[in-house]
Amino acid sequence: MGVERMAGSNPEFGMAEPTEWITHDMKQSELRFYASPVAANNDDRTHAGDRGVGSLQQRAHGVVDLHGAQEPWHELLRRESSPIEALAVQRQLNKVQVLIEVRRDLPAYTLRGYKVRGLFFGEGNLPVERREVSMPDAAPRGETKLELVFTQPEAPVHIQIDVLRPTSFSAYSLDWKPWLPASS
């Protein structure tokens, strides 16, 4: 049984596997890739190429670059992976009504423990108030209407609405501006 360089590894690092293992792993990897509906999120190939020289060479791929900055397709993949289909906002004085549509197709699941956070930006584009409300459980294809009440008397420059997962990570974001249509 011959020992060859592992597929995708750098021989300088001394990583090696038997040739049969490499061939088997590559076939299994291809099968998993074509059978997986989220293959685009888990693909380990790169469209950016390798960066660096020698032992500092790194493969640049994914939704962030080598320094952690978001790539242009980050927001697109985040929205595609979100259980939220759409947000609509209506403002009446200091009250903001948020209509949340839960996705009808994959990834569709019942939302439990989610929250909605609104960040009110006032004059000078400064964040001046934050409100957060718990979201009732929402089934796929469902809609939920929530209300955020702000104490600011003036009109906002914009309001950033986030639907937060139970882990507090944002599942969906909308930057609402009063002069644009509410559903944009």
C-alpha positions in Angstrom: 0.0 0.0 0.0 1.7 3.2 -1.2 1.6 6.4 0.8 0.8 9.6 -1.1 0.3 13.2 -0.2 -3.2 13.8 1.2 -5.5 15.5 -1.3 -5.4 19.3 -0.7 -2.5 19.2 1.8 0.9 20.7 1.7 3.8 18.2 1.6 5.9 20.6 3.7 3.6 19.9 6.7 4.2 16.1 6.5 0.6 15.1 6.1 0.2 11.8 4.3 -2.3 9.0 3.8 -2.5 5.7 1.8 -3.5 6.3 -1.8 -6.6 4.1 -1.3 -7.9 6.3 1.5 -7.5 9.4 -0.6 -9.4 7.9 -3.5 -12.2 6.6 -1.2 -12.5 10.0 0.6 -12.7 11.9 -2.7 -15.5 9.7 -4.0 -17.4 10.0 -0.7 -16.9 13.7 -0.7 -18.3 14.0 -4.3 -21.3 11.9 -3.3 -22.0 14.0 -0.2 -21.6 17.2 -2.2 -24.2 16.3 -4.9 -26.6 14.8 -2.3 -26.5 17.8 0.1 -29.0 20.7 -0.4 -26.6 23.0 1.5 -23.5 22.0 -0.6 -22.8 25.6 -1.5 -22.3 26.4 2.2 -20.0 23.5 2.8 -17.9 23.4 -0.3 -14.2 23.4 0.5 -13.0 24.4 -3.0 -11.9 28.0 -3.5 -12.8 30.6 -6.1 -10.3 33.0 -4.6 -7.2 30.8 -4.9 -4.3 30.3 -2.5 -2.7 33.3 -0.8 0.7 33.6 0.9 4.1 32.0 0.4 5.6 28.8 1.7 4.4 27.6 5.1 2.2 30.8 5.4 0.2 29.8 2.3 -3.6 29.7 3.1 -6.6 28.7 1.1 -9.0 31.6 0.9 -12.6 30.5 0.7 -15.9 30.9 2.6 -17.8 34.0 3.5 -15.0 35.8 5.2 -11.5 36.6 4.1 -8.3 35.8 5.9 -8.7 38.8 8.1 -12.4 38.1 9.1 -13.9 40.7 6.8 -17.1 39.7 5.1 -17.0 38.7 1.4 -19.6 40.2 -1.0 -21.7 37.0 -0.9 -21.9 36.8 2.9 -25.3 38.6 3.2 -26.8 36.5 0.3 -25.8 33.2 2.0 -27.1 34.5 5.3 -30.5 35.3 3.9 -30.7 32.0 2.0 -29.9 30.1 5.2 -32.4 32.1 7.3 -35.8 30.7 8.3 -37.3 34.2 7.7 -38.7 34.9 4.3 -39.4 38.6 4.7 -39.9 41.5 7.0 -42.4 44.4 6.6 -42.3 47.5 8.7 -45.0 50.1 9.4 -44.3 53.1 11.6 -47.0 55.2 13.5 -45.5 58.0 15.6 -43.2 56.2 18.1 -44.6 52.7 17.4 -43.1 50.3 14.8 -45.1 47.3 13.7 -43.0 44.4 12.3 -44.6 41.7 10.2 -42.4 38.6 10.0 -43.1 35.9 7.3 -41.6 32.5 8.1 -40.1 30.7 5.1 -42.3 28.3 3.2 -39.4 26.2 1.8 -36.1 25.0 3.1 -34.8 25.9 5.6 -38.3 25.9 7.2 -38.8 25.1 10.8 -40.8 26.3 13.8 -39.1 29.3 15.4 -38.9 29.0 19.1 -37.1 31.4 21.4 -36.5 34.1 18.7 -36.5 37.8 19.5 -36.9 41.0 17.5 -34.6 43.9 18.1 -35.0 47.4 16.9 -32.3 50.0 16.9 -33.5 53.6 16.5 -31.0 56.0 14.8 -31.7 59.7 15.4 -30.3 62.9 14.1 -26.7 62.6 13.1 -27.2 58.9 12.3 -26.5 58.1 16.0 -28.1 55.0 17.7 -30.3 56.5 20.5 -32.6 53.7 21.6 -32.8 50.0 21.4 -35.9 47.8 22.0 -36.2 44.1 22.1 -39.3 41.9 22.3 -39.7 38.1 22.4 -41.3 36.5 19.4 -44.1 34.0 19.9 -43.5 30.5 18.4 -44.0 30.7 14.6 -44.6 27.7 12.3 -43.3 27.4 8.7 -45.5 29.4 6.3 -46.8 31.5 9.3 -46.8 35.2 9.9 -46.1 37.0 13.2 -46.9 40.7 13.9 -45.0 42.4 16.7 -44.8 46.0 18.0 -41.7 47.9 19.1 -42.5 51.1 21.1 -39.8 53.7 21.2 -39.7 56.8 23.5 -38.1 59.1 20.9 -40.5 61.9 19.8 -38.7 62.7 16.6 -38.8 60.7 13.4 -35.9 58.2 13.0 -33.2 58.6 10.3 -33.5 54.8 10.1 -34.3 51.8 12.2 -32.3 48.6 12.1 -34.6 45.6 12.7 -32.9 42.2 13.5 -34.6 38.9 14.1 -32.4 37.2 16.6 -32.0 33.4 17.0 -32.0 32.0 20.6 -28.2 32.2 20.5 -28.6 36.0 19.9 -27.1 35.8 16.4 -29.1 37.7 13.8 -31.1 35.5 11.5 -32.4 38.3 9.3 -31.8 42.1 9.2 -33.6 45.0 7.7 -32.4 48.6 7.6 -35.7 50.5 7.4 -35.8 54.1 6.3 -39.0 56.2 6.6 -38.9 57.6 3.1 -38.7 54.2 1.4 -41.5 51.7 1.1 -41.9 49.7 4.3 -41.4 46.3 2.7 -38.0 47.1 1.1 
